[in-house]
Amino acid sequence: MTALLFSDREFRQIADLMYEAVGLSYNDSKKSLIQSRLSPRIQKLGMGSFAEYIACLNDESEAAEFQMAVDLLTTNETYFFREPKHYELLERELAGYRNKGPITIWSAAASFGDEAYSTAMLLADMQTSGRIGPDWSILATDISHRVLLSAKEAVYPQDRLRAVSPERLRRYCLRGEGAAEGQSKVQDKLCSRVKFGQLNLCKAFDGLGPFDVIFLRNVLIYFDPPTKSEVVDRVLSALKPGGLFFLGTAEGRVPCKTPLTVVQPGAYRKAV
Ligand SMILES: C[S@@+](CC[C@H](N)C(=O)[O-])C[C@H]1O[C@@H](n2cnc3c(N)ncnc32)[C@H](O)[C@@H]1O
């Protein structure tokens, strides 16, 4: 089937809708990406043009289709123990907690859950070795409904688990056989430590946290500079004073109002 094309005006309409709703910022270089991601969906719905689809996205009674467009347009690249130095820092940090009270962690753009389950593996190991107590929890949120459903199922192609040590794979994952060859499932005992929920970082949220540690990695790259700063300050309002804050190392420091000190590349501490 030939892909549908859009006019410059239709591209801007879609880009504006996405910017308003979820903060995603698309310049002209992203035209073909948007076209190729949405065109098959539009054809599957039996629509003949982007204009028809845009009318649907503007229709408030079509919220499910709007969510589908968000799912298609977000980039969800992730894998277990991405940026291992962040997990090494987290381990040193938590080992230094003197009282064994609750530890709360938020993975704020969790995608398929790789980051949250990597963290859960680390904390479960630390609990087993008595370096932290049993009272810890991880919240993992994302805007995309599709990735959250998959994250709850916790089934991964083995390639995504390539940075997980063989011992951890044995302790926390079940290797698929037969039709599930090449995939692994995170065990339920670990899954039960992670709660998933949908959350839009670009809208105000109440009642979250305060957390000891927040991961906000590899999502700000999709936002424009003012949105980046707003999101960072909003997320930091849910971090305890002295808490650790992780951004993707390649994202650099984002200007924000909340005072932070640099701990290592991509890792910051909120002022006490
Ligand atoms: C590239 S993934 C990052 C995954 C993980 N943090 C990592 O570093 O491997 C970016 C995620 O941000 C999510 N995202 C994009 N815009 C968002 C928003 N406004 N609110 C919440 N999540 C959003 C996307 O759905 C996607 O799953």
The ligand as an ORCA input file, in Angstrom:
! r2SCAN-3c Opt
* xyz 0 1
  C      13.555      6.837     25.095
  S      12.406      6.376     26.319
  C      13.430      6.422     27.789
  C      13.322      5.161     28.616
  C      14.252      5.073     29.821
  N      14.064      6.173     30.731
  C      15.699      4.982     29.389
  O      16.449      5.943     29.580
  O      16.093      3.942     28.852
  C      11.428      7.869     26.478
  C      10.048      7.630     27.070
  O       9.469      8.887     27.411
  C       8.075      8.778     27.225
  N       7.478     10.124     27.132
  C       7.515     10.997     26.082
  N       6.821     12.100     26.386
  C       6.323     11.939     27.640
  C       5.513     12.730     28.499
  N       5.068     13.929     28.118
  N       5.194     12.242     29.713
  C       5.640     11.017     30.100
  N       6.413     10.221     29.342
  C       6.738     10.674     28.116
  C       7.933      7.965     25.941
  O       6.675      7.354     25.843
  C       9.095      6.967     26.089
  O       8.653      5.733     26.583
*
